Amino acid sequence: SLRQGPDRVRKLQANGKLMLDLARDAGLNTGYAIGSPVLPIITGSSLLAARLSKALFEAGINAPPIIYPAVEERVARLRFFISSAHSEEQIRFTIDEVARQMRLLTNSPLTIAKD
């Protein structure tokens, strides 16, 4: 229960804030995120979201794409679910890999350019 494990709640809140701060520092679009345990990374393209999700999965990171028609194309995204069990190292690796893959994919001639 939450009363028996307040440290887990604090750790979850700290992990959410860390991931949000790192994502923003990396120049990733987090929309209106506030540091909760669910973090969006907006790609602005369903194709890019799907390709990024696949590349991350191959690197051991599970982040499902949320794409059109579930959301408008301009706000297609990946959704990250953060837990109190995630380590700082895992969070840093994840954001580094997201930023790296985003650079690779957005420079790819197969990716549809954003408006």
Contacts in CASP RR format, 6 or more apart in sequence:
PFRMAT RR
TARGET T0000
AUTHOR 0000-0000-0000
METHOD contacts of the structure
MODEL  1
SLRQGPDRVRKLQANGKLMLDLARDAGLNTGYAIGSPVLPIITGSSLLAA
RLSKALFEAGINAPPIIYPAVEERVARLRFFISSAHSEEQIRFTIDEVAR
QMRLLTNSPLTIAKD
2 8 0 8 1.000
2 9 0 8 1.000
8 84 0 8 1.000
9 84 0 8 1.000
11 84 0 8 1.000
12 37 0 8 1.000
12 82 0 8 1.000
12 83 0 8 1.000
12 84 0 8 1.000
15 37 0 8 1.000
15 82 0 8 1.000
15 83 0 8 1.000
15 84 0 8 1.000
15 86 0 8 1.000
15 88 0 8 1.000
15 91 0 8 1.000
16 35 0 8 1.000
16 36 0 8 1.000
16 37 0 8 1.000
16 39 0 8 1.000
16 82 0 8 1.000
17 35 0 8 1.000
18 88 0 8 1.000
18 91 0 8 1.000
19 35 0 8 1.000
19 39 0 8 1.000
19 80 0 8 1.000
19 82 0 8 1.000
19 91 0 8 1.000
19 94 0 8 1.000
19 95 0 8 1.000
20 30 0 8 1.000
20 33 0 8 1.000
20 34 0 8 1.000
20 35 0 8 1.000
20 39 0 8 1.000
22 91 0 8 1.000
22 92 0 8 1.000
22 95 0 8 1.000
23 30 0 8 1.000
23 33 0 8 1.000
23 39 0 8 1.000
23 41 0 8 1.000
23 95 0 8 1.000
23 98 0 8 1.000
24 30 0 8 1.000
26 95 0 8 1.000
26 96 0 8 1.000
26 98 0 8 1.000
26 99 0 8 1.000
27 99 0 8 1.000
28 41 0 8 1.000
28 95 0 8 1.000
28 98 0 8 1.000
28 99 0 8 1.000
28 102 0 8 1.000
29 41 0 8 1.000
29 42 0 8 1.000
29 43 0 8 1.000
29 44 0 8 1.000
30 39 0 8 1.000
30 40 0 8 1.000
30 41 0 8 1.000
30 42 0 8 1.000
31 40 0 8 1.000
31 42 0 8 1.000
33 39 0 8 1.000
33 40 0 8 1.000
37 81 0 8 1.000
37 82 0 8 1.000
37 83 0 8 1.000
38 79 0 8 1.000
38 80 0 8 1.000
38 81 0 8 1.000
38 82 0 8 1.000
39 79 0 8 1.000
39 80 0 8 1.000
39 82 0 8 1.000
40 66 0 8 1.000
40 77 0 8 1.000
40 78 0 8 1.000
40 79 0 8 1.000
40 80 0 8 1.000
41 52 0 8 1.000
41 63 0 8 1.000
41 77 0 8 1.000
41 78 0 8 1.000
41 80 0 8 1.000
41 98 0 8 1.000
42 75 0 8 1.000
42 76 0 8 1.000
42 77 0 8 1.000
43 49 0 8 1.000
43 52 0 8 1.000
43 76 0 8 1.000
43 77 0 8 1.000
43 78 0 8 1.000
43 102 0 8 1.000
44 73 0 8 1.000
44 74 0 8 1.000
44 75 0 8 1.000
44 76 0 8 1.000
44 77 0 8 1.000
44 114 0 8 1.000
45 73 0 8 1.000
45 76 0 8 1.000
45 111 0 8 1.000
45 112 0 8 1.000
45 114 0 8 1.000
46 65 0 8 1.000
46 67 0 8 1.000
46 68 0 8 1.000
46 73 0 8 1.000
46 76 0 8 1.000
47 111 0 8 1.000
47 112 0 8 1.000
48 76 0 8 1.000
48 105 0 8 1.000
48 106 0 8 1.000
48 111 0 8 1.000
48 112 0 8 1.000
49 65 0 8 1.000
49 66 0 8 1.000
49 67 0 8 1.000
49 76 0 8 1.000
49 77 0 8 1.000
49 78 0 8 1.000
50 65 0 8 1.000
50 67 0 8 1.000
51 105 0 8 1.000
51 111 0 8 1.000
52 63 0 8 1.000
52 65 0 8 1.000
52 78 0 8 1.000
52 98 0 8 1.000
52 101 0 8 1.000
52 102 0 8 1.000
52 105 0 8 1.000
53 63 0 8 1.000
53 64 0 8 1.000
53 65 0 8 1.000
53 78 0 8 1.000
55 101 0 8 1.000
55 104 0 8 1.000
55 105 0 8 1.000
56 62 0 8 1.000
56 63 0 8 1.000
56 78 0 8 1.000
56 94 0 8 1.000
56 97 0 8 1.000
56 98 0 8 1.000
56 101 0 8 1.000
57 63 0 8 1.000
59 97 0 8 1.000
59 101 0 8 1.000
61 94 0 8 1.000
61 97 0 8 1.000
61 98 0 8 1.000
63 78 0 8 1.000
63 79 0 8 1.000
63 80 0 8 1.000
63 98 0 8 1.000
64 78 0 8 1.000
64 79 0 8 1.000
65 76 0 8 1.000
65 77 0 8 1.000
65 78 0 8 1.000
65 79 0 8 1.000
66 76 0 8 1.000
66 77 0 8 1.000
66 78 0 8 1.000
66 79 0 8 1.000
67 76 0 8 1.000
68 76 0 8 1.000
71 77 0 8 1.000
74 115 0 8 1.000
78 98 0 8 1.000
80 94 0 8 1.000
82 91 0 8 1.000
105 111 0 8 1.000
END
